[in-house]
Amino acid sequence: MAIYVDKKHVYTRLHDEKHVLYNYITNILLDRVVTKKLLPTDDLKLIVAKRETNKFLNQNFHNYLQKKANGDHKLAISIAIEPYSKTAHKCLQLVDAAAWTIFRKREHQDDSYYQQIKDKIIEENKLFG
C-alpha cells in the first residue's frame, strides 16, 4: 500500500504542522490496509521509525495511532517507535527502500526500481490533489 502526497495541495494547517500530517496519513494507510483485510486483526506489532527527537511528538503519534487502531479499526495493536539505523529492523529498511522507489518514480520519472516491485504494490493513491 502506498500513499503519496503533493505537498503543494496540502491544507495550510496540515502543511504547517508536519507531525499532524504524518499522523493523519499513517491513519489513512492503516485504514486502507484494514479495509482490504491485509492484516490479521489481533496481536499486531507496528514498528515505526523514530522521526522526532521530541518525546511529546512521539508520544502523541503513539497515542493517536493507538486510539485510531483500537477505536476505529478494532485492532489489538502494539506500537514500537524505534531509532532508524543500519541495524534497524529489516522491515523498516524494506519500507524505506520501497518509499524511495516510489519517490524516484513520482519525482524523477525513474521507474527502473519501481518495475522490480510493482507486482507487490496492491494500491497506490495520491492524497491532496
N, C-alpha and C positions, 0 to 999 in steps of 0.2 A: 504494500500500500504506500502510496506517495501523495503528498500534498505539496504543491509549490506555490509560492506567494509572489505576486507582483507588488512590491513594496510601495510603488507609486500610487496604488489604488487602495491602500490600507487606510481605514478611518483614522483621522488625526489623533484621537485619544489613544488608539492602539499603537500607532506609529511612534508616539512619544513615550510609550511605556512598553518597551520590548519584552519585558518579563511577563506582562499580562498577555501580550500577543502569543508568546511561546506557550503559555498555559492553555490558552484558547485553542490554538492549533493542535496541541497534543491531545486535548479532549476530543476534538473533531476526529482526529485519526483513530483514537480509541473507539469512538462511537462507530466509525465505519468498519473497523475490524470486528467489533461485537455484532453489528447488524448483519454482516456477511457470515457470521458464525465461523470465524477463522481460528478462534481460540476456545479452549475449554473454559467454563465459567467458574471453576473453583481452583484454588491453590495456584494462582498465577504469581509470578515474580517479575516485576518490571524493573529493569536496570537502566538507569538514566545517567548519561554523562553529566558530571557536575559542571554547570556553566557559570555559576555565580560564586564569588567569594563571600558574598553577603549571606550570613546564616539565615536571616529573616526571609530573603527571597527564596532560598532553597526550601525552607520550611513551608512557606506559602505555596510553592509549587507542589510539594508533597501533600499538604492538606487539601488543596484544591482538587488534585487528581484523585486522591483517596475518596473524597466526598463524592465526586462525579462517578467513580467506579462503583462504589458501594450503593449510592443512591439511585443514580440514573440507569446504571447498567447491571446492577445486582451482581457484581463481581466480587469474589473474595480475592483480594489482590494485596501483595506486599510490594512496596516501592523502595528501591535502594538507589540513592544518589551517590555515584562513585566517581572519583577523580579519573580523568582520561589520561592515559599514558601508554607507552609502548607495551606495557604489560597489562593493559586494561582487559576487561572481559572480551573474549573473541567476538561476542555478539555486537558489542559497541564498535569494534573495528569494522565489522561487516556492514553495519548500518551506515557508518561514516563513509565507507567506500561506495556504497550504493547511492548515498546522498550526493557525493562528489560526482558520480557518474551522471546522475540526473541534472545536476548543476551544469556540467560540461555540455550536455545536450541542449539545455534551455538557454544558457548564457553565451555559449561559444559555438553553437551549431556543430559540435563534435559528438557524434553518436557512436564512435568506434567502440567505446567501452559499453555503452548502453546496449548495443546489439548483442553483447555477450550475456546480458542479464534480463533482457526484455521479456523472455518467456516466464520469468519468475515474478514479474510485476503483475499483480491482479488488477490493480486500479491505480490511475494516476490522474489527479484532478488539480485544477488551478483554483485558488482561493482569492477572492477580491479582484475581480477584473474580467 
